Amino acid sequence: MNSEAILSRFDRNSTANVLVPAFVALFFFLMIVLFHPFREKLQYDVDEGFNLMRSMLVTMDYSLYDEVSSDQPPLFTYLLADTQRLTG
């Protein structure tokens, strides 16, 4: 069998070529949701709110460490501030 005969079997627009990867991805996602123990491991803390408020103040042109108290390195605060500037 030559390569053209093998490739002619697989029609690029066939439904199976679209549905099979979609079902595999859906099955994988469902297995992760059902069996991954993230429900017990994920914990929310008040730091998320502090980080968002700190980055909001930096977005409003308050200077970090002078006018805004922070006990963390500045990279994450500046990344959040830039994200807030981009998304509004």
C-alpha positions, -999 to +999 in steps of 0.1 A: +000+000+000+014+034-009+011+065+013-016+080-009-039+050-004-034+052+033-040+090+034-071+087+012-088+066+039-087+096+063-110+123+050-101+155+067-137+167+069-152+135+084-172+136+115-151+109+132-120+130+129-137+158+149-158+138+173-132+112+185-107+139+198-136+158+214-148+127+232-113+119+244-109+154+257-143+153+274-136+119+290-102+131+303-118+163+317-145+143+334-120+118+349-100+147+364-131+164+378-144+131+393-112+116+407-088+145+414-088+154+451-087+191+445-119+195+465-100+188+497-067+205+488-080+239+475-082+265+503-091+301+500-074+326+521-077+364+527-044+370+509-062+370+475-082+401+486-051+418+500-033+412+467-061+426+446-065+457+468-028+463+468-026+460+430-057+482+426-039+509+446-008+505+425-031+509+394-043+542+409-007+554+409+000+549+446+037+540+451+043+505+464+062+504+497+058+541+503+021+546+502+010+510+500+021+485+526+034+452+512+053+424+528+058+406+495+082+411+465+067+434+440+065+412+409+031+396+416+016+430+426+028+446+394+015+417+373-019+420+389-019+458+384-010+454+347-038+428+343-062+452+359-051+480+336-056+458+306-090+444+316-104+474+332 
